Amino acid sequence: MPVEQSADKIILKHPKGSSAELLLYGATVISWKAADKLHLEPFERLFVSSKALLDGSKPVRGGIPVVFPCFGAPSHPEHARLSQHGFARNSVWTWDGIVMDNEAGVSVRLTLEPTSGIQAVYNKPFHLSYVVTLAEHQLSTDLHVKNTSTSTDFPPDVLEFQALFHNYIRAPSSSVLIHSLENLKYIDKIDSSFQGLKTETRAGVDVKTATDSVYEDAPQNYELTWPGGGLSLRTTHLKDVVVWNPQAEAGSKIGDMEEGGWERYVCLEPGHVRGFAKIEPGRTWMGQQVLSVIHEERRMHL
Ligand code: TA6
């Protein structure tokens, strides 16, 4: 069976051996296994802390949590009652079926509508649908946000939001490099003494020291490389990208982070997080990412 379902989890299996696991809680992808030309057995591509709680009591420390409708602490007046990174990552989503099942890939959809719990903190008309697609060497996630307002009032009931895929990519943080960020403007959240935007000067960005950088107007096409491995990330309608790794000092203070976990991942998080995406009543916005295995001979940056 290409799709297996249990009460709280969906497992996708591709006929060529790759697999993915998706929790209904937070629509969080908690595993993606894929082979490459050197390693013919599929292996884990995402990092999930061994201390992460997977019982729906708090957002998962790892995998791919979905951030919506605010990134970080809320900064929009309509988001004032939301907690850090919004409610999508700690709401239980609804199974909506298999979208595709063929040689090319296996694809499933979850949805999230305003529940009374969500409406208590965010009373806006929205419908989310999230499509996760697994191919032999690729994982894609598409978030569709619909403004369900039917109001014809003026001014229109515009939905303003931020959205981001909080990817915890399994990679050695001492040697991973991220490409395509050179010359971009970014906020350095680690350097609180510096106000304003810095300009990235590095061709390959490392996370050997604590890093929490929000790059704006990015090229939406990135490569992560490290000795022996690599992934590419392509995105659509996700103009910004965040690079985060806390390293030991801050990482050891994160309650659900396993000992030394910061050595085993880098977060590369594409999103619309500088300013707000806006949708008119009845319209839908879509943000997509495609994560692909880089095979040894195709790597440009090693
Ligand atoms: O995306 C980076 C970031 O916003 C960091 O500032 C860091 O705090 C991280 O997310 C984790 O946030 P969380 O709420 O999951 O602990």
py3Dmol code that shows the C-alpha trace and the ligand (Angstrom):
import py3Dmol

protein = """\
ATOM      1  CA  MET A   1       0.000   0.000   0.000  1.00  0.00           C
ATOM      2  CA  PRO A   2       1.514   3.397  -0.943  1.00  0.00           C
ATOM      3  CA  VAL A   3      -0.383   5.143   1.859  1.00  0.00           C
ATOM      4  CA  GLU A   4      -0.899   3.736   5.344  1.00  0.00           C
ATOM      5  CA  GLN A   5      -3.042   5.483   7.870  1.00  0.00           C
ATOM      6  CA  SER A   6      -3.326   5.224  11.611  1.00  0.00           C
ATOM      7  CA  ALA A   7      -5.232   7.369  14.091  1.00  0.00           C
ATOM      8  CA  ASP A   8      -2.573  10.051  14.240  1.00  0.00           C
ATOM      9  CA  LYS A   9      -0.193   9.455  11.344  1.00  0.00           C
ATOM     10  CA  ILE A  10       0.031   8.917   7.583  1.00  0.00           C
ATOM     11  CA  ILE A  11       2.888   6.921   6.034  1.00  0.00           C
ATOM     12  CA  LEU A  12       3.707   7.402   2.350  1.00  0.00           C
ATOM     13  CA  LYS A  13       5.699   4.775   0.500  1.00  0.00           C
ATOM     14  CA  HIS A  14       7.090   5.104  -2.978  1.00  0.00           C
ATOM     15  CA  PRO A  15       7.547   1.944  -5.078  1.00  0.00           C
ATOM     16  CA  LYS A  16      11.256   2.832  -5.490  1.00  0.00           C
ATOM     17  CA  GLY A  17      11.839   2.708  -1.706  1.00  0.00           C
ATOM     18  CA  SER A  18      11.548   6.297  -0.426  1.00  0.00           C
ATOM     19  CA  SER A  19       9.083   7.014   2.381  1.00  0.00           C
ATOM     20  CA  ALA A  20       7.642   9.854   4.456  1.00  0.00           C
ATOM     21  CA  GLU A  21       5.639  10.120   7.676  1.00  0.00           C
ATOM     22  CA  LEU A  22       3.171  12.877   8.387  1.00  0.00           C
ATOM     23  CA  LEU A  23       1.460  13.561  11.710  1.00  0.00           C
ATOM     24  CA  LEU A  24      -2.085  14.948  11.746  1.00  0.00           C
ATOM     25  CA  TYR A  25      -0.810  17.055  14.649  1.00  0.00           C
ATOM     26  CA  GLY A  26       0.606  20.177  13.069  1.00  0.00           C
ATOM     27  CA  ALA A  27       0.646  18.476   9.637  1.00  0.00           C
ATOM     28  CA  THR A  28       4.245  17.842  10.675  1.00  0.00           C
ATOM     29  CA  VAL A  29       6.360  15.699   8.363  1.00  0.00           C
ATOM     30  CA  ILE A  30       8.457  13.739  10.868  1.00  0.00           C
ATOM     31  CA  SER A  31      10.397  11.515   8.497  1.00  0.00           C
ATOM     32  CA  TRP A  32      11.603  11.546   4.914  1.00  0.00           C
ATOM     33  CA  LYS A  33      13.829   8.723   3.782  1.00  0.00           C
ATOM     34  CA  ALA A  34      15.420   8.691   0.352  1.00  0.00           C
ATOM     35  CA  ALA A  35      18.443   7.034  -1.230  1.00  0.00           C
ATOM     36  CA  ASP A  36      21.051   8.611  -3.455  1.00  0.00           C
ATOM     37  CA  LYS A  37      23.419   7.108  -5.986  1.00  0.00           C
ATOM     38  CA  LEU A  38      26.071   6.373  -3.326  1.00  0.00           C
ATOM     39  CA  HIS A  39      23.705   5.027  -0.677  1.00  0.00           C
ATOM     40  CA  LEU A  40      21.215   2.732  -2.309  1.00  0.00           C
ATOM     41  CA  GLU A  41      19.276   2.119   0.916  1.00  0.00           C
ATOM     42  CA  PRO A  42      16.954   5.050   1.699  1.00  0.00           C
ATOM     43  CA  PHE A  43      18.072   6.934   4.825  1.00  0.00           C
ATOM     44  CA  GLU A  44      16.675   9.709   7.004  1.00  0.00           C
ATOM     45  CA  ARG A  45      16.891  13.238   5.585  1.00  0.00           C
ATOM     46  CA  LEU A  46      15.184  15.131   8.412  1.00  0.00           C
ATOM     47  CA  PHE A  47      16.194  15.677  12.022  1.00  0.00           C
ATOM     48  CA  VAL A  48      13.730  15.000  14.826  1.00  0.00           C
ATOM     49  CA  SER A  49      15.037  15.364  18.373  1.00  0.00           C
ATOM     50  CA  SER A  50      14.820  12.131  20.357  1.00  0.00           C
ATOM     51  CA  LYS A  51      13.281  14.305  23.105  1.00  0.00           C
ATOM     52  CA  ALA A  52      10.568  15.685  20.777  1.00  0.00           C
ATOM     53  CA  LEU A  53       7.059  15.012  22.031  1.00  0.00           C
ATOM     54  CA  LEU A  54       4.959  13.358  19.329  1.00  0.00           C
ATOM     55  CA  ASP A  55       1.796  13.083  21.395  1.00  0.00           C
ATOM     56  CA  GLY A  56       0.250  16.409  20.381  1.00  0.00           C
ATOM     57  CA  SER A  57       1.151  18.184  23.611  1.00  0.00           C
ATOM     58  CA  LYS A  58       3.571  20.649  21.981  1.00  0.00           C
ATOM     59  CA  PRO A  59       4.955  21.450  18.520  1.00  0.00           C
ATOM     60  CA  VAL A  60       7.404  18.840  17.278  1.00  0.00           C
ATOM     61  CA  ARG A  61      11.109  19.692  17.726  1.00  0.00           C
ATOM     62  CA  GLY A  62      12.136  18.630  14.258  1.00  0.00           C
ATOM     63  CA  GLY A  63      10.811  17.431  10.925  1.00  0.00           C
ATOM     64  CA  ILE A  64       8.833  20.058   9.031  1.00  0.00           C
ATOM     65  CA  PRO A  65       6.469  22.038  11.264  1.00  0.00           C
ATOM     66  CA  VAL A  66       4.122  24.380   9.348  1.00  0.00           C
ATOM     67  CA  VAL A  67       4.278  27.991  10.503  1.00  0.00           C
ATOM     68  CA  PHE A  68       1.047  29.994   9.952  1.00  0.00           C
ATOM     69  CA  PRO A  69      -0.250  32.728  10.242  1.00  0.00           C
ATOM     70  CA  CYS A  70       2.638  34.426  12.074  1.00  0.00           C
ATOM     71  CA  PHE A  71       6.367  33.781  12.095  1.00  0.00           C
ATOM     72  CA  GLY A  72       8.091  34.246  15.443  1.00  0.00           C
ATOM     73  CA  ALA A  73       6.343  36.533  17.879  1.00  0.00           C
ATOM     74  CA  PRO A  74       3.205  38.056  16.331  1.00  0.00           C
ATOM     75  CA  SER A  75       3.765  41.460  14.755  1.00  0.00           C
ATOM     76  CA  HIS A  76       0.394  42.079  13.060  1.00  0.00           C
ATOM     77  CA  PRO A  77      -2.454  43.529  15.163  1.00  0.00           C
ATOM     78  CA  GLU A  78      -4.800  40.713  13.992  1.00  0.00           C
ATOM     79  CA  HIS A  79      -2.292  38.154  15.311  1.00  0.00           C
ATOM     80  CA  ALA A  80      -1.904  39.674  18.759  1.00  0.00           C
ATOM     81  CA  ARG A  81      -3.373  36.694  20.637  1.00  0.00           C
ATOM     82  CA  LEU A  82      -1.321  34.073  18.801  1.00  0.00           C
ATOM     83  CA  SER A  83       1.691  32.322  20.216  1.00  0.00           C
ATOM     84  CA  GLN A  84       5.126  32.112  18.554  1.00  0.00           C
ATOM     85  CA  HIS A  85       4.878  30.686  14.987  1.00  0.00           C
ATOM     86  CA  GLY A  86       1.049  30.569  15.069  1.00  0.00           C
ATOM     87  CA  PHE A  87      -1.438  27.741  15.491  1.00  0.00           C
ATOM     88  CA  ALA A  88      -0.932  25.544  12.396  1.00  0.00           C
ATOM     89  CA  ARG A  89       1.934  23.600  13.979  1.00  0.00           C
ATOM     90  CA  ASN A  90      -0.059  22.711  17.074  1.00  0.00           C
ATOM     91  CA  SER A  91      -3.515  22.076  15.620  1.00  0.00           C
ATOM     92  CA  VAL A  92      -4.825  18.676  14.623  1.00  0.00           C
ATOM     93  CA  TRP A  93      -5.392  18.664  10.854  1.00  0.00           C
ATOM     94  CA  THR A  94      -7.983  16.590   8.997  1.00  0.00           C
ATOM     95  CA  TRP A  95      -7.172  13.779   6.585  1.00  0.00           C
ATOM     96  CA  ASP A  96      -8.542  14.688   3.140  1.00  0.00           C
ATOM     97  CA  GLY A  97      -7.423  11.769   1.021  1.00  0.00           C
ATOM     98  CA  ILE A  98      -4.929  10.617  -1.561  1.00  0.00           C
ATOM     99  CA  VAL A  99      -4.337  13.169  -4.305  1.00  0.00           C
ATOM    100  CA  MET A 100      -2.015  11.138  -6.523  1.00  0.00           C
ATOM    101  CA  ASP A 101      -0.700   7.597  -6.589  1.00  0.00           C
ATOM    102  CA  ASN A 102       1.357   6.636  -9.610  1.00  0.00           C
ATOM    103  CA  GLU A 103       4.930   5.932 -10.755  1.00  0.00           C
ATOM    104  CA  ALA A 104       5.878   9.598 -10.431  1.00  0.00           C
ATOM    105  CA  GLY A 105       4.786  10.020  -6.855  1.00  0.00           C
ATOM    106  CA  VAL A 106       2.435   9.538  -3.954  1.00  0.00           C
ATOM    107  CA  SER A 107       0.601  12.533  -2.674  1.00  0.00           C
ATOM    108  CA  VAL A 108      -1.821  13.157   0.208  1.00  0.00           C
ATOM    109  CA  ARG A 109      -3.768  16.142   1.496  1.00  0.00           C
ATOM    110  CA  LEU A 110      -4.631  17.414   4.980  1.00  0.00           C
ATOM    111  CA  THR A 111      -6.863  20.383   5.734  1.00  0.00           C
ATOM    112  CA  LEU A 112      -7.356  22.821   8.597  1.00  0.00           C
ATOM    113  CA  GLU A 113     -10.429  24.983   9.180  1.00  0.00           C
ATOM    114  CA  PRO A 114     -11.129  27.430  11.994  1.00  0.00           C
ATOM    115  CA  THR A 115     -12.070  25.431  15.089  1.00  0.00           C
ATOM    116  CA  SER A 116     -13.562  27.093  18.155  1.00  0.00           C
ATOM    117  CA  GLY A 117     -10.104  26.930  19.762  1.00  0.00           C
ATOM    118  CA  ILE A 118      -8.515  28.720  16.796  1.00  0.00           C
ATOM    119  CA  GLN A 119     -11.343  31.263  16.535  1.00  0.00           C
ATOM    120  CA  ALA A 120     -10.780  32.209  20.159  1.00  0.00           C
ATOM    121  CA  VAL A 121      -7.358  33.577  19.197  1.00  0.00           C
ATOM    122  CA  TYR A 122      -7.718  34.248  15.462  1.00  0.00           C
ATOM    123  CA  ASN A 123     -11.123  35.171  14.111  1.00  0.00           C
ATOM    124  CA  LYS A 124     -10.334  35.396  10.390  1.00  0.00           C
ATOM    125  CA  PRO A 125     -11.978  33.509   7.493  1.00  0.00           C
ATOM    126  CA  PHE A 126      -9.482  30.940   6.220  1.00  0.00           C
ATOM    127  CA  HIS A 127      -9.154  27.403   4.950  1.00  0.00           C
ATOM    128  CA  LEU A 128      -5.779  25.648   4.744  1.00  0.00           C
ATOM    129  CA  SER A 129      -4.952  22.667   2.664  1.00  0.00           C
ATOM    130  CA  TYR A 130      -1.566  20.985   2.721  1.00  0.00           C
ATOM    131  CA  VAL A 131      -0.388  18.574   0.059  1.00  0.00           C
ATOM    132  CA  VAL A 132       2.654  16.386   0.699  1.00  0.00           C
ATOM    133  CA  THR A 133       4.119  14.577  -2.291  1.00  0.00           C
ATOM    134  CA  LEU A 134       6.783  11.892  -2.201  1.00  0.00           C
ATOM    135  CA  ALA A 135       8.819  10.924  -5.259  1.00  0.00           C
ATOM    136  CA  GLU A 136      11.841   8.635  -5.497  1.00  0.00           C
ATOM    137  CA  HIS A 137      14.366  11.364  -4.600  1.00  0.00           C
ATOM    138  CA  GLN A 138      12.094  14.248  -3.726  1.00  0.00           C
ATOM    139  CA  LEU A 139       9.666  15.547  -1.148  1.00  0.00           C
ATOM    140  CA  SER A 140       7.380  18.487  -1.864  1.00  0.00           C
ATOM    141  CA  THR A 141       4.990  20.313   0.390  1.00  0.00           C
ATOM    142  CA  ASP A 142       2.380  22.804  -0.842  1.00  0.00           C
ATOM    143  CA  LEU A 143       0.382  25.028   1.482  1.00  0.00           C
ATOM    144  CA  HIS A 144      -2.830  26.483   0.039  1.00  0.00           C
ATOM    145  CA  VAL A 145      -4.392  29.317   2.006  1.00  0.00           C
ATOM    146  CA  LYS A 146      -7.913  30.401   1.028  1.00  0.00           C
ATOM    147  CA  ASN A 147      -9.639  33.548   2.202  1.00  0.00           C
ATOM    148  CA  THR A 148     -13.141  32.127   2.677  1.00  0.00           C
ATOM    149  CA  SER A 149     -14.804  35.487   3.311  1.00  0.00           C
ATOM    150  CA  THR A 150     -17.930  36.043   1.196  1.00  0.00           C
ATOM    151  CA  SER A 151     -18.286  39.627   2.341  1.00  0.00           C
ATOM    152  CA  THR A 152     -18.620  42.254  -0.378  1.00  0.00           C
ATOM    153  CA  ASP A 153     -18.064  45.094   2.088  1.00  0.00           C
ATOM    154  CA  PHE A 154     -15.554  47.823   1.451  1.00  0.00           C
ATOM    155  CA  PRO A 155     -12.786  47.714   2.464  1.00  0.00           C
ATOM    156  CA  PRO A 156     -12.605  43.983   1.644  1.00  0.00           C
ATOM    157  CA  ASP A 157     -11.865  41.442   4.360  1.00  0.00           C
ATOM    158  CA  VAL A 158      -8.259  40.820   3.273  1.00  0.00           C
ATOM    159  CA  LEU A 159      -6.371  37.953   4.912  1.00  0.00           C
ATOM    160  CA  GLU A 160      -2.858  39.027   5.933  1.00  0.00           C
ATOM    161  CA  PHE A 161      -0.510  36.315   7.087  1.00  0.00           C
ATOM    162  CA  GLN A 162       2.979  34.901   7.203  1.00  0.00           C
ATOM    163  CA  ALA A 163       3.763  31.282   6.321  1.00  0.00           C
ATOM    164  CA  LEU A 164       6.913  29.181   6.480  1.00  0.00           C
ATOM    165  CA  PHE A 165       8.104  25.579   6.340  1.00  0.00           C
ATOM    166  CA  HIS A 166      10.357  25.100   9.382  1.00  0.00           C
ATOM    167  CA  ASN A 167      12.592  22.401   7.799  1.00  0.00           C
ATOM    168  CA  TYR A 168      14.993  20.643  10.144  1.00  0.00           C
ATOM    169  CA  ILE A 169      17.416  19.164   7.598  1.00  0.00           C
ATOM    170  CA  ARG A 170      19.626  16.342   8.888  1.00  0.00           C
ATOM    171  CA  ALA A 171      23.174  17.534   8.153  1.00  0.00           C
ATOM    172  CA  PRO A 172      26.434  17.988  10.088  1.00  0.00           C
ATOM    173  CA  SER A 173      26.283  21.577  11.333  1.00  0.00           C
ATOM    174  CA  SER A 174      30.092  21.748  11.469  1.00  0.00           C
ATOM    175  CA  SER A 175      30.442  21.340   7.709  1.00  0.00           C
ATOM    176  CA  VAL A 176      27.139  22.133   5.987  1.00  0.00           C
ATOM    177  CA  LEU A 177      27.165  25.065   3.574  1.00  0.00           C
ATOM    178  CA  ILE A 178      24.127  26.839   2.154  1.00  0.00           C
ATOM    179  CA  HIS A 179      24.428  28.389  -1.273  1.00  0.00           C
ATOM    180  CA  SER A 180      22.595  31.182  -3.100  1.00  0.00           C
ATOM    181  CA  LEU A 181      22.392  33.629  -0.204  1.00  0.00           C
ATOM    182  CA  GLU A 182      25.317  35.850  -1.220  1.00  0.00           C
ATOM    183  CA  ASN A 183      24.484  39.570  -1.536  1.00  0.00           C
ATOM    184  CA  LEU A 184      21.066  39.151   0.096  1.00  0.00           C
ATOM    185  CA  LYS A 185      19.884  41.476   2.850  1.00  0.00           C
ATOM    186  CA  TYR A 186      19.172  39.770   6.151  1.00  0.00           C
ATOM    187  CA  ILE A 187      18.228  40.327   9.751  1.00  0.00           C
ATOM    188  CA  ASP A 188      20.777  38.868  12.134  1.00  0.00           C
ATOM    189  CA  LYS A 189      18.671  37.852  15.151  1.00  0.00           C
ATOM    190  CA  ILE A 190      21.791  36.723  17.043  1.00  0.00           C
ATOM    191  CA  ASP A 191      23.496  40.124  16.835  1.00  0.00           C
ATOM    192  CA  SER A 192      20.977  42.138  18.828  1.00  0.00           C
ATOM    193  CA  SER A 193      23.377  45.096  19.004  1.00  0.00           C
ATOM    194  CA  PHE A 194      22.971  45.626  15.251  1.00  0.00           C
ATOM    195  CA  GLN A 195      19.775  47.334  14.126  1.00  0.00           C
ATOM    196  CA  GLY A 196      18.710  47.058  10.496  1.00  0.00           C
ATOM    197  CA  LEU A 197      19.724  44.778   7.661  1.00  0.00           C
ATOM    198  CA  LYS A 198      23.112  43.200   7.018  1.00  0.00           C
ATOM    199  CA  THR A 199      24.335  42.091   3.592  1.00  0.00           C
ATOM    200  CA  GLU A 200      25.487  38.493   3.181  1.00  0.00           C
ATOM    201  CA  THR A 201      29.060  38.349   1.885  1.00  0.00           C
ATOM    202  CA  ARG A 202      29.575  34.583   1.945  1.00  0.00           C
ATOM    203  CA  ALA A 203      29.118  32.387  -1.122  1.00  0.00           C
ATOM    204  CA  GLY A 204      28.498  29.426   1.164  1.00  0.00           C
ATOM    205  CA  VAL A 205      26.839  30.205   4.505  1.00  0.00           C
ATOM    206  CA  ASP A 206      27.868  27.998   7.425  1.00  0.00           C
ATOM    207  CA  VAL A 207      26.301  27.527  10.869  1.00  0.00           C
ATOM    208  CA  LYS A 208      29.458  26.801  12.855  1.00  0.00           C
ATOM    209  CA  THR A 209      28.440  29.547  15.260  1.00  0.00           C
ATOM    210  CA  ALA A 210      24.917  30.219  16.513  1.00  0.00           C
ATOM    211  CA  THR A 211      22.894  31.465  13.539  1.00  0.00           C
ATOM    212  CA  ASP A 212      19.384  32.892  13.264  1.00  0.00           C
ATOM    213  CA  SER A 213      19.188  34.885  10.045  1.00  0.00           C
ATOM    214  CA  VAL A 214      16.135  35.985   8.090  1.00  0.00           C
ATOM    215  CA  TYR A 215      17.039  36.625   4.437  1.00  0.00           C
ATOM    216  CA  GLU A 216      14.608  38.665   2.407  1.00  0.00           C
ATOM    217  CA  ASP A 217      13.774  38.535  -1.285  1.00  0.00           C
ATOM    218  CA  ALA A 218      15.852  35.403  -1.757  1.00  0.00           C
ATOM    219  CA  PRO A 219      16.301  33.512  -5.048  1.00  0.00           C
ATOM    220  CA  GLN A 220      13.999  30.619  -3.954  1.00  0.00           C
ATOM    221  CA  ASN A 221      16.546  28.102  -5.173  1.00  0.00           C
ATOM    222  CA  TYR A 222      19.174  26.843  -2.720  1.00  0.00           C
ATOM    223  CA  GLU A 223      21.680  24.074  -2.222  1.00  0.00           C
ATOM    224  CA  LEU A 224      22.845  22.536   1.043  1.00  0.00           C
ATOM    225  CA  THR A 225      26.069  20.597   0.723  1.00  0.00           C
ATOM    226  CA  TRP A 226      28.329  18.727   3.120  1.00  0.00           C
ATOM    227  CA  PRO A 227      31.001  16.112   2.561  1.00  0.00           C
ATOM    228  CA  GLY A 228      29.131  13.035   1.381  1.00  0.00           C
ATOM    229  CA  GLY A 229      25.694  14.576   0.984  1.00  0.00           C
ATOM    230  CA  GLY A 230      23.514  17.339  -0.279  1.00  0.00           C
ATOM    231  CA  LEU A 231      19.978  18.540  -0.914  1.00  0.00           C
ATOM    232  CA  SER A 232      18.495  21.212  -3.099  1.00  0.00           C
ATOM    233  CA  LEU A 233      15.506  23.324  -2.171  1.00  0.00           C
ATOM    234  CA  ARG A 234      13.305  25.058  -4.732  1.00  0.00           C
ATOM    235  CA  THR A 235      10.366  27.178  -3.717  1.00  0.00           C
ATOM    236  CA  THR A 236       7.433  29.062  -5.208  1.00  0.00           C
ATOM    237  CA  HIS A 237       5.851  32.170  -3.639  1.00  0.00           C
ATOM    238  CA  LEU A 238       8.136  31.902  -0.601  1.00  0.00           C
ATOM    239  CA  LYS A 239      10.284  34.974  -1.083  1.00  0.00           C
ATOM    240  CA  ASP A 240      12.218  34.833   2.195  1.00  0.00           C
ATOM    241  CA  VAL A 241      14.339  32.151   3.831  1.00  0.00           C
ATOM    242  CA  VAL A 242      15.545  31.606   7.399  1.00  0.00           C
ATOM    243  CA  VAL A 243      18.739  29.836   8.450  1.00  0.00           C
ATOM    244  CA  TRP A 244      18.752  28.692  12.072  1.00  0.00           C
ATOM    245  CA  ASN A 245      21.048  26.642  14.267  1.00  0.00           C
ATOM    246  CA  PRO A 246      21.391  27.533  17.966  1.00  0.00           C
ATOM    247  CA  GLN A 247      24.707  25.702  18.573  1.00  0.00           C
ATOM    248  CA  ALA A 248      25.570  24.428  22.058  1.00  0.00           C
ATOM    249  CA  GLU A 249      25.026  27.438  24.327  1.00  0.00           C
ATOM    250  CA  ALA A 250      21.458  28.193  23.228  1.00  0.00           C
ATOM    251  CA  GLY A 251      20.693  24.664  21.989  1.00  0.00           C
ATOM    252  CA  SER A 252      21.320  23.065  25.368  1.00  0.00           C
ATOM    253  CA  LYS A 253      18.680  25.384  26.875  1.00  0.00           C
ATOM    254  CA  ILE A 254      15.930  24.072  24.548  1.00  0.00           C
ATOM    255  CA  GLY A 255      13.993  21.626  26.700  1.00  0.00           C
ATOM    256  CA  ASP A 256      13.057  19.137  23.981  1.00  0.00           C
ATOM    257  CA  MET A 257      16.404  19.244  22.148  1.00  0.00           C
ATOM    258  CA  GLU A 258      18.439  16.065  22.473  1.00  0.00           C
ATOM    259  CA  GLU A 259      22.006  16.344  23.787  1.00  0.00           C
ATOM    260  CA  GLY A 260      24.195  17.575  20.916  1.00  0.00           C
ATOM    261  CA  GLY A 261      21.187  17.747  18.576  1.00  0.00           C
ATOM    262  CA  TRP A 262      22.387  21.079  17.158  1.00  0.00           C
ATOM    263  CA  GLU A 263      25.351  19.210  15.648  1.00  0.00           C
ATOM    264  CA  ARG A 264      23.034  17.116  13.511  1.00  0.00           C
ATOM    265  CA  TYR A 265      20.811  19.594  11.668  1.00  0.00           C
ATOM    266  CA  VAL A 266      20.426  22.937  10.052  1.00  0.00           C
ATOM    267  CA  CYS A 267      17.068  24.639   9.690  1.00  0.00           C
ATOM    268  CA  LEU A 268      16.595  26.056   6.208  1.00  0.00           C
ATOM    269  CA  GLU A 269      13.130  27.527   6.260  1.00  0.00           C
ATOM    270  CA  PRO A 270      11.535  29.087   3.189  1.00  0.00           C
ATOM    271  CA  GLY A 271       8.614  31.382   3.857  1.00  0.00           C
ATOM    272  CA  HIS A 272       6.847  34.686   3.413  1.00  0.00           C
ATOM    273  CA  VAL A 273       7.904  36.262   6.696  1.00  0.00           C
ATOM    274  CA  ARG A 274       9.075  39.792   5.922  1.00  0.00           C
ATOM    275  CA  GLY A 275       5.830  41.717   5.702  1.00  0.00           C
ATOM    276  CA  PHE A 276       2.612  39.819   5.045  1.00  0.00           C
ATOM    277  CA  ALA A 277       1.097  37.878   2.164  1.00  0.00           C
ATOM    278  CA  LYS A 278      -2.358  39.260   1.365  1.00  0.00           C
ATOM    279  CA  ILE A 279      -5.388  37.479  -0.104  1.00  0.00           C
ATOM    280  CA  GLU A 280      -8.665  39.083  -1.205  1.00  0.00           C
ATOM    281  CA  PRO A 281     -11.978  37.370  -0.306  1.00  0.00           C
ATOM    282  CA  GLY A 282     -12.569  34.187  -2.281  1.00  0.00           C
ATOM    283  CA  ARG A 283      -8.945  33.974  -3.477  1.00  0.00           C
ATOM    284  CA  THR A 284      -6.272  31.380  -2.690  1.00  0.00           C
ATOM    285  CA  TRP A 285      -2.508  31.707  -2.183  1.00  0.00           C
ATOM    286  CA  MET A 286      -0.125  28.800  -2.593  1.00  0.00           C
ATOM    287  CA  GLY A 287       3.410  28.412  -1.247  1.00  0.00           C
ATOM    288  CA  GLN A 288       5.418  25.404  -2.339  1.00  0.00           C
ATOM    289  CA  GLN A 289       8.788  23.817  -1.601  1.00  0.00           C
ATOM    290  CA  VAL A 290      10.535  20.946  -3.348  1.00  0.00           C
ATOM    291  CA  LEU A 291      13.387  19.220  -1.505  1.00  0.00           C
ATOM    292  CA  SER A 292      15.527  17.002  -3.737  1.00  0.00           C
ATOM    293  CA  VAL A 293      18.470  14.722  -3.115  1.00  0.00           C
ATOM    294  CA  ILE A 294      21.655  15.910  -4.813  1.00  0.00           C
ATOM    295  CA  HIS A 295      23.594  13.020  -6.250  1.00  0.00           C
ATOM    296  CA  GLU A 296      27.379  13.182  -5.808  1.00  0.00           C
ATOM    297  CA  GLU A 297      28.172  13.910  -9.450  1.00  0.00           C
ATOM    298  CA  ARG A 298      25.649  16.757  -9.673  1.00  0.00           C
ATOM    299  CA  ARG A 299      26.940  18.773  -6.740  1.00  0.00           C
ATOM    300  CA  MET A 300      28.046  22.206  -7.896  1.00  0.00           C
ATOM    301  CA  HIS A 301      29.635  23.503  -4.730  1.00  0.00           C
ATOM    302  CA  LEU A 302      32.054  20.874  -3.416  1.00  0.00           C
TER     303      LEU A 302
END
"""
ligand_1 = """\
16
TA6
O 12.983 29.916 12.588
C 13.939 30.237 13.531
C 13.271 30.447 14.842
O 12.279 31.429 14.745
C 14.346 30.792 15.853
O 14.330 32.138 16.226
C 14.146 29.809 16.973
O 13.632 30.313 18.110
C 13.361 28.716 16.301
O 12.609 29.267 15.267
C 12.584 27.724 17.124
O 11.380 28.204 17.575
P 10.476 27.298 18.500
O 9.257 28.122 18.802
O 10.138 26.065 17.709
O 11.282 26.969 19.714
"""
view = py3Dmol.view(width=600, height=400)
view.addModel(protein, "pdb")
view.setStyle({"model": 0}, {"cartoon": {"style": "trace"}})
view.addModel(ligand_1, "xyz")
view.setStyle({"model": 1}, {"stick": {}})
view.zoomTo()
view.show()
